[in-house]
């Protein structure tokens, strides 16, 4: 059963709506905008019936916060109002409200409007999930094509994607980088991670497929895969700006070989100047490179990889990211 959140500082109005929704929908009733935002963050209701005229935080302030919060921005809002002013209605629609229902509420109108907008949202969710599935599969397919060409790294993108997810969840659970890392941004980073080596498509076969370590001149060419990847993904993102994960993919491709001490490539960035997504990818990428077999060497053990990652604390890697890796290392194994 769908979950409706009703927000109104008028107790009699709340009780009237309670009687209209009883037996048809699950619902929660709150009397303030702050309570509404708290419920939305915790429970993600399917729809919000929101009074406009409330003290402290009115309906316009509430919907502004919802629309500016990525994980809450798609919750449909129907304004409740006794105000017949056309300017108020226009302002509400511009702010992102789906509809208006006049108070006192008529049962047939309320239930009909709810059904319409819940059905619209269900169809939008279906379309969005289809597009996201297509985008995810496209990223994996592109990465698989690169791996087919680079026989040194079979399965690398699948494993590193899981490692990135583990590290990101550990950082979130510990409240690290709370201003930068949310469940939404982590989802985008995880989706983007398979594209981190897309620039290898521009590296000559004689270097990419060499069954031995690269010499200095060859390695200088190999390092350019970060710049090539940045350029490819910048072009893709410019053409499809609605696909937010491509923005993260571009940052990851460009920065996953930077070092926390500034001695990495291609730009010699240091510390927090390196995008967080690149700092997370760096640990996942290096761990997998250590434990995986390559044509020129056998993979090392998880214990050896753990030791090497820990030795890079604060030099090669962000210390907070290394600490997160340390906390979930058994899940890596």
ChimeraX attribute file (.defattr): number of C-alpha atoms within 10 A of each C-alpha:
attribute: neighborCount
match mode: 1-to-1
recipient: residues
	/A:1	9
	/A:2	11
	/A:3	15
	/A:4	20
	/A:5	21
	/A:6	24
	/A:7	26
	/A:8	25
	/A:9	19
	/A:10	14
	/A:11	11
	/A:12	10
	/A:13	17
	/A:14	18
	/A:15	12
	/A:16	14
	/A:17	20
	/A:18	17
	/A:19	10
	/A:20	17
	/A:21	16
	/A:22	10
	/A:23	10
	/A:24	10
	/A:25	15
	/A:26	14
	/A:27	20
	/A:28	16
	/A:29	20
	/A:30	18
	/A:31	18
	/A:32	22
	/A:33	25
	/A:34	16
	/A:35	13
	/A:36	21
	/A:37	17
	/A:38	11
	/A:39	16
	/A:40	19
	/A:41	14
	/A:42	8
	/A:43	11
	/A:44	18
	/A:45	20
	/A:46	20
	/A:47	22
	/A:48	25
	/A:49	24
	/A:50	30
	/A:51	27
	/A:52	25
	/A:53	18
	/A:54	17
	/A:55	11
	/A:56	9
	/A:57	13
	/A:58	18
	/A:59	24
	/A:60	22
	/A:61	14
	/A:62	18
	/A:63	26
	/A:64	13
	/A:65	13
	/A:66	22
	/A:67	17
	/A:68	10
	/A:69	13
	/A:70	13
	/A:71	16
	/A:72	18
	/A:73	15
	/A:74	17
	/A:75	19
	/A:76	22
	/A:77	24
	/A:78	23
	/A:79	23
	/A:80	24
	/A:81	21
	/A:82	13
	/A:83	13
	/A:84	10
	/A:85	9
	/A:86	9
	/A:87	10
	/A:88	14
	/A:89	17
	/A:90	11
	/A:91	12
	/A:92	21
	/A:93	16
	/A:94	10
	/A:95	14
	/A:96	18
	/A:97	23
	/A:98	15
	/A:99	17
	/A:100	19
	/A:101	18
	/A:102	14
	/A:103	13
	/A:104	12
	/A:105	16
	/A:106	13
	/A:107	14
	/A:108	10
	/A:109	12
	/A:110	17
	/A:111	14
	/A:112	10
	/A:113	17
	/A:114	19
	/A:115	12
	/A:116	10
	/A:117	18
	/A:118	17
	/A:119	12
	/A:120	13
	/A:121	17
	/A:122	12
	/A:123	12
	/A:124	13
	/A:125	13
	/A:126	12
	/A:127	12
	/A:128	12
	/A:129	12
	/A:130	12
	/A:131	13
	/A:132	15
	/A:133	12
	/A:134	12
	/A:135	17
	/A:136	16
	/A:137	13
	/A:138	13
	/A:139	19
	/A:140	19
	/A:141	14
	/A:142	15
	/A:143	24
	/A:144	20
	/A:145	12
	/A:146	20
	/A:147	20
	/A:148	13
	/A:149	16
	/A:150	16
	/A:151	15
	/A:152	19
	/A:153	17
	/A:154	17
	/A:155	15
	/A:156	18
	/A:157	23
	/A:158	14
	/A:159	15
	/A:160	25
	/A:161	21
	/A:162	17
	/A:163	26
	/A:164	24
	/A:165	20
	/A:166	20
	/A:167	27
	/A:168	27
	/A:169	19
	/A:170	19
	/A:171	22
	/A:172	17
	/A:173	11
	/A:174	10
	/A:175	12
	/A:176	15
	/A:177	12
	/A:178	11
	/A:179	7
	/A:180	12
	/A:181	19
	/A:182	18
	/A:183	13
	/A:184	12
	/A:185	18
	/A:186	21
	/A:187	15
	/A:188	19
	/A:189	29
	/A:190	23
	/A:191	24
	/A:192	26
	/A:193	34
	/A:194	26
	/A:195	26
	/A:196	30
	/A:197	23
	/A:198	25
	/A:199	23
	/A:200	23
	/A:201	20
	/A:202	16
	/A:203	17
	/A:204	13
	/A:205	12
	/A:206	9
	/A:207	17
	/A:208	20
	/A:209	14
	/A:210	16
	/A:211	14
	/A:212	11
	/A:213	12
	/A:214	14
	/A:215	9
	/A:216	9
	/A:217	9
	/A:218	16
	/A:219	13
	/A:220	12
	/A:221	15
	/A:222	18
	/A:223	16
	/A:224	18
	/A:225	22
	/A:226	26
	/A:227	19
	/A:228	20
	/A:229	25
	/A:230	24
	/A:231	16
	/A:232	16
	/A:233	23
	/A:234	18
	/A:235	14
	/A:236	15
	/A:237	19
	/A:238	12
	/A:239	10
	/A:240	11
	/A:241	13
	/A:242	10
	/A:243	16
	/A:244	15
	/A:245	23
	/A:246	26
	/A:247	20
	/A:248	27
	/A:249	30
	/A:250	27
	/A:251	24
	/A:252	30
	/A:253	29
	/A:254	28
	/A:255	29
	/A:256	28
	/A:257	26
	/A:258	26
	/A:259	26
	/A:260	24
	/A:261	16
	/A:262	16
	/A:263	15
	/A:264	16
	/A:265	17
	/A:266	18
	/A:267	16
	/A:268	16
	/A:269	19
	/A:270	19
	/A:271	19
	/A:272	10
	/A:273	13
	/A:274	23
	/A:275	20
	/A:276	23
	/A:277	26
	/A:278	26
	/A:279	27
	/A:280	27
	/A:281	29
	/A:282	25
	/A:283	25
	/A:284	28
	/A:285	23
	/A:286	17
	/A:287	22
	/A:288	22
	/A:289	18
	/A:290	20
	/A:291	18
	/A:292	19
	/A:293	15
	/A:294	16
	/A:295	14
	/A:296	11
	/A:297	12
	/A:298	11
	/A:299	16
	/A:300	15
	/A:301	13
	/A:302	18
	/A:303	11
	/A:304	14
	/A:305	18
	/A:306	19
	/A:307	12
	/A:308	14
	/A:309	20
	/A:310	18
	/A:311	13
	/A:312	17
	/A:313	16
	/A:314	16
	/A:315	16
	/A:316	24
	/A:317	23
	/A:318	23
	/A:319	17
	/A:320	16
	/A:321	24
	/A:322	24
	/A:323	17
	/A:324	21
	/A:325	27
	/A:326	17
	/A:327	14
	/A:328	16
	/A:329	17
	/A:330	9
	/A:331	11
	/A:332	18
	/A:333	10
